[in-house]
Amino acid sequence: MRLIETIGKWLDARLQIGETIRETAEHSVPRDTASWFYVFGSAALVVFMLQIATGIMLALIYVPSAGQAWNSLQILNHSITLGWFIRGLHGWGSDFMVAIVLIHMVQVFLFGAYKYPRELTWMVGVLLLLVTLGMAFTGQVLRFDQDAYWGLGIGVSIASHVPLMGSWIVSLMLGGPIIAGATLTRFFALHVFVIPGLLIGFVAVHLLMVIKLGINEWPMPGRIVRKATYVKEYHELTKKDGIPFVPAAVWKDMFFSGAILLAVAACAIYFGPFGPSGQPDPTIIQTAPRPDFFFLWLYAVLSFLPPSMETPAMLIGPVVVIGGLLLLPFIFGEGEKSWKRRPIAVLTILLVAVALGTLTHLATYTPWSPVMDAWSSLPIPAEYLHNRSALERQGALVFQVKQCHNCHSLDHEGGKRGPALDAVALQLTDDQLIRQVIQGGGNMPAYGKNLSPAETTALVSFLKTLHPEGRPPARDAALAHAAGSVAPATHP
């Protein structure tokens, strides 16, 4: 103890932070806030620290490359001592962290803690929730299995529809036109450096405002928030009925955080780590990709929405929801805090919980594409093979073997996830067909790494025959103009 005291005095003499730490630890809080309802913020911080520690250990083994990521996770699961347990802690820690942050925000909403003068505290909390969800999503991508591949494909498809900036966002996310090694490098940088850095910054600002503005008092019915008098009333409350945060109020935070850590460890031991499932392969359509738990509701929404509604729902919906959350403290900054006198607030939480719970349940058995038939049961109609060259017939075989029929229909037979291809040659030129097959786009994955040049050539040759009789296929305007200008010169 003497050694620790000596070291502490030596550091304080040079850093001059001892008094600041002491004042922070002993700052006065209302006695009623030493409650089990106020422990979620501290628990989220503790789980975040667990994520940092386990993430550093995993980064020592994980290889962020398209060819090695899946194998490195297998090594962690089966060859490294307790590697599976560290992965389990990190994976379940992510789920617990998202859950705790969500519960904390619900508690803050119901307790009216977003009202004056804590508007900015609430706004930073909203940003913390978004960044936490971003951390969970990027972590799933780093598994780079079938679920990660298709989940990223859906995410990129949504991003590609952003007006003006869609293609730029896709290129920024993927590091190129297709999901490849550069994609993993970018998501590794986001997951390990960018997002944790943002989290640390937001957490620091959030804690600073909590300390400076004080912890929200217990929302007593009839205790009205008025901007003219609230700050004075709060200081009078803490002087009259306040207790120091350390040690009087901190013990419940420590107990609850310890219980959460034990629960994370128990889940890691009993359930094990998440995946990885099969290696990513866009040619394997007979798959049931599922995002992690907290994104299942979004998966269900995408499955049930008609294709024409996906873009508006995914682009407008989040903007409205996030904008509403950020504006909430400015619209309802005064008035009652108690949930007992705010029935609309309670009803809103119940409706959101029921909706998310229902969608999450539906997503556990909803097919990723509502109409998805096995390719072997849907032969290419005979009229599409009549009078075709050997190369075009070879392309039809590629179309069949690579399971293109699962997503695209011919003569009204086949999958409905992608557009019908009966007249695709009228819509896309040769170059556009090649680019679409190799790079993908929309809901279509990139097949550049799964087709040989010969297979691509044959497939595009077959696709060029898909146009109504009597109507010529699409041609590049520049090439058509050049051919037209040269043609007269060939005549004597």
Buried (B, 14 or more C-beta within 10 A) or exposed (E): EEEEEEEEEEEBEEEEEEEEEEEBEEBBBBBBBBEEBBBBBBBBBBBBEBBBEBBEBBEEBBBBBBEBBBEBBEBBBEEBEEBBBBBBBBBBBBBBBBBBBBBBBBBBBBBBBBBBBBBBBBBBBBBBBBBBBBBBBBBBBBBBBBBBBBBBBBBBBBBBBBEEEBEEBBEEBBBBBBBBBBBBBBBBEBBBEBBBEBBEEBBEBBBEBBBEBBBBBBBEEEBBBEEEEBEEEBEEBBEEEBBEBBEBBBEBBBEBBEEBBEEBBEBBEEEBBBBBBEBBBBEBBEBEBBBBBBBBBBBBBBBEBEEEEBBEBBBEEEEEEBEEBBEBBEEBBBEBBBBEBBEEBBEEBEEEEEEBEEBBEBBEEBEBBEEBBEBEEBBBEEEBBEEBEEEBBBBBBBBBEBBBBBBBBBEEBBBBBBBBBBBBBEBBBBEBBBBBBBBBBBBBBBBBBBBEEEBBBBBBBBBBBBBEEEEEBBEEEEEEEEEEEEEEEEEE
